[in-house]
Amino acid sequence: MRAAALFAPHVNRKHFERFRASGVEFVDSLAGAEVALIFGGDGTIHRHLPELVRLNIPLLAVPAGSGNDFAHSLGISSIAAALSAWEKFCAGSGTVREVDLGRIMRSPDPAPHDVLFCAVAGAGLDGDANRRANRMPGWLRRHGGYLVAATQALAAAIPVQMSVRASSGQQAAGPAWFAAIANTPRYGDGMLIAPQAKLDDGLLDACFVSHCGKLRLLRNLPGIFSGAHVHMREVITFRGADMRLEAEPPLMIYADGEPSGLTPVNIRVMPRALRVIVRQMGLNGSSRGRSFSAA
């Protein structure tokens, strides 16, 4: 079996030595690989999504980045957990799941320049927080940096006229602090932005935070780590397979923490588009899954 090992910048490659397994040939490119190991965070996975989808090879997300929300949403909360999943996979008893992705589209129809994302896409205050966090050292992002960045962004922010509309008819519109379209429950290194989101339900979860006073928003900001923010009267949540995100003036969208173009956009779910190696069959309360042999 040929495995591609891909790394985020500044990842300590000593972790890789623990993943070397008998009978596995490691290469530095996805071309010709039968499985991929990505040592990094959501942004590193994000950059490889188009090729992973095209090649249809399973991915093991090794949480070694500053924001590892996709891996955590798969139940892989540490490098040790990823190693356990890898050892089972190499022994022929591992599990591969098919999970959804999001697709950011400039037109109603899919196009080559569309942006794929695995975790969350958002615009507004959280986009500015992402921009600030991306400028921080990795160690700071891993230790509360996203919350610090969100607080800094709030100090400089003003509400923006925004709207999110689902093809099902549900919508939210008006002056808002931010809007997020989630494939995973969490982003920003542990912020539980969409507590009900599931990776394999064929839906995306919208979280729209309408205008309220900065002091009220600041007081409730820590609640995003437990999902308590969804109980605020200013927060509107709904689900859908296809959404339209607009803002005036246009805002930069950040997907998986990476800048991904300006609004307006259509954001559509790609059901079961990515194959991932996990530790167990169940995922987000679902029982779908199948065993996969590494032989």
N, C-alpha and C positions, 0 to 999 in steps of 0.2 A: 504494500500500500504506500502511495506517495502522499505526503502531507505537506501543505504549505504553512510555514510559520511566519507570520507577519507581525511587526512590532510598531507601537507608537514611539515617537521620539522620546528619548530619555528613559525608556523602560529598562530596568535592570535585567539584563539577559541571563543572569544566573538562574532566574526562575525557569527558563527554558530547559535547562539541563534536567530538571525533574520530570519533564514530559517526554524525554527520549524513551522510546519503547522498542523492544526487539521486533525486528521485521518491518519497522516503519522507516521509510526513506524521507528525510525532510528536505524541502526545496524552498527557495526564496520567492517563488512566484505562484500565483494561482493557476497559471497555464499548465495543464497536464496533471494537476493535483486531484486527488479523490476526496480530500477533506482539508478544511482550513482551520488553523488555530490563530486567533487574533489576540495578541497580548497588548491590551490597551483599554480605552474606555469607549463611550458611545461615539465620540467623534471619529475615532479610528475605524470602528465598524462601519460608520456612516460612509466613509470614503470608499469602502470596498463593496457596498451593497449592490451596485449595478452588475458587477462581475460575478458576485456570488449568486445572484438571481439568474443571470444568463447561464452560468455553468451548472447550476442546480446541485451544488455539492454541500454537504453538511458543514456547519460552522460550530466551533467551540469557542465561546466568548470567555477569555481569561481576564478577570477583572483586575487590571493592572494600571488603569488610567486614573485621572482625577475625578471623573464622573462615570460610574459603572452601573447606571440604572437599568440598562437593557439586560445585562448579565444577572443582576439582582432579581429582576422580574422573571427570569427563567429559573430562579431558585439556586443560582450559582453566586453565592455571596462572598466567596474568598478564592484565592488561588488554590488553596487546599481542596476546596469543593470542586473546582475545575479539574484538578488533577485526578480526583476520584472518578469524575465522569469520564475522563480520558482513559483511565486504566480499564474501566468497564467496557468502553467502546473498543479498545484494542483487544480485549479478551473475547469479543464477540457477544457480550451480554449488555451492551449499552443501548440507549434509547435515543432515537432521532425523532423530533417533533417538527411539524410544519406550522409556522406561525405567520401572522399577518404583518404587512408593512404598510406604511402610508406613502402616498404619491402626491407631490406638489406639482400641479399642472397649470401652465399658462393659458391653455385653451381647453375646451370641453373634452377633447380627445387626447389620448396618450401620444407623447412625442419623445424623440431621443433626448431632448434637453431637460426632461422632467427630473425632479429631484426626489429620490427615495429616502425615507427615514424609518428608523426602527423604534424610536421612543416617542418623542414629543416635538411638535412644531408649534411655534408661538410668535406673537408680535405684540409690541407695546412695551410695557414696563419690564416684562420678563426678557424681552429681546435685548433691551439696554443692559439688564443685569448680566445676560450671557456675554455681551460685548465686554463689559467690565471684568467679568470673571476670566475671560480668555486672556486678559492682559496680566493676570496674577500668576505668581509662581505656582507650579503644580502642587507643592506641599500645602500652600494656603488654600487652594481650591479643594483639596482633600480634607481640610479641617475647618469647615464652616465658611469657606470663601464665597460660595454662592449666596449664602444668607447675607454676608457682608456686602456683596455686590448688589443684591436686591435692595438693601437699605440705602446704599449710596444712590442707586438709580431712582428710588422713590423721592429722595431729597430734591432731585433735579427735574422730576417728571411733571407733566401736565396731562390731564385726560385728553383722549383723542376720540373723534367720532369713528366708531367701528361697528361692524356687523358680521355675524356668523349665521349662515342659513344652511340648513340641511335639506336634502332633496325630499325628505319625509314631510317637510313643512315646518318643523320646529326651527325657531330662530331667536336671536338676541341682537339688539341694536341700540345704539345711543352712545353718549360719552362714556368711555371706559378706560380703565387702567391697562388691561391687557386681555388677550384671548389666547387660549392654548387648545390645540387639537392633539389628543393623546392616543397613542397606540398602547403604551404601557401605563401602569398606575402612577409611576414616579419619574421625576427628572431632577436636574440640579443637584445631584448627589444626595438623593433621599427625600426630596420634597414630594409629598403624596398629592400631586395636582389633580389626579382623576382616580379616586379610590376604587371605583367600580370597573375601571378599564380592564379588559382581558385581551391577551395576545392572540387568541385563536377563535374569536367570536364573530369575525367578519364585520366589525363595527369600529368606529372611532368615537372617542368621547370628547365633547367640547366643554370647556370651562371658560365662561365669560365673566369678567369681574368689572361690574359697572362702577361709575364714579361714586366715590364716597370721600369723606375727609381723610387727609393724609394721616392724621393721628389715629383715626379708627383703623385704617389699613395697616399702619405700623403695629398697632396693638395686636392685631389678628394675624400678622405675618408668621409668627412661629407656629401657629396652628396648621400651616400648610404641611408640616412634617407628620402630622397625624391625620390629615384629611378633614380637620374640623372647619376649615375655611368654607366648605361647601354648605354649611348651615348659615352663613351670613346672608342677609336678605339681598345684598348687592351681587351675590354670585348666582349665575344661571348655568345649569348643566343640562346637557341632553346628548343623545347618541344618534349616529347615523353612518351610513356607508359612504356618503358623498356630501361634501360641504363646500360652501363658498365663503371665503374670508376677504373682507374689504376694509379699507381704512382711508380716511381723508384728514390730513395728507397721507400719501402712501408710506407704509412702514416696512422696514427690513424684517424679514422672517428668519428666525433661527430654528433650525431643525437638527436635533441631536447635538445642540450647542454650536452648530456651524452656520454661518451666514448663507442664506439660501434664496436670495432674491427678494423683490418687493411685492407687496400687495398691489392689486387684487390677484387672487389665485383660487383655483379649485383644488380641494384636497380630498383624495379618494383612497379608500382602503384597497389593498391588494391582498385578498384572502389567501392564506396559506402559501405565501410567496417565497418564504425563506425556510430552509431546513436547518435545525439547530440540534446540537447534542446537549442533552439534559441528564440529570442524575436519576430521575424517576419518570414514570409514565404520566402522572397527573400534572397539569399546568393550569394555574389560575382557576382551580376548581373543575377543570375539564378532565374527562377520562379518555379522550381520543389520543391515540398514539400507537406506535408500533416499534417493535424491536428492530435493530439494525446491526448486521454483522459487519465487522471490520475486515473480514477475510476477503 
